[in-house]
């Protein structure tokens, strides 16, 4: 019997189940959905997999319908994107400050 993937819903804010083997056990489904989309070269829905600029700061990755990103994030229990990036960048700055300088 062939394995069939669940059909994609017409409403892009309600993703289909990610494919087995392409996600991590126990990972929240918005993260799984974004991880699969990123691997496939498609825009993310929830921006859970940020990009980083040359200074190492987290920035919003390519997302589907960016004008409604915060609405989608809040609906699934995630922080608005600006708050998420600010928290991530503050944590990264603390980690960089604690790291030893690179060896020359």
C-alpha positions, 0 to 999 in steps of 0.5 A: 500500500502506498504511503500518502501525504495528507493534503495541504489545506487551502488555509495556509495558516493551518499546515498539513502534518510534516513528513515523517523523518523530516522533523525532530521528535517532540518539536512543536508543529510550527517549528516543524512546518518551518523547518520543512519549508526552509529545507524545501526552499520555500518561505516559512509560515511562522519564522521560527528558523531565523536568518542571521546578518553579518554581525550575527544578529537574528533577522526575519527570514523569508516568510509567506504573507509577511503582513500577517506574520504576527497574527499567525505567530500569536495564534499558535502561541508564539511571541510577535516577531519583533519581541522574538528577535529582540529576545534572541539577539539579547541572548546571543549578545550575552553569549558572545560577551561570555565567549573567549576571544578567537585565537590568532 
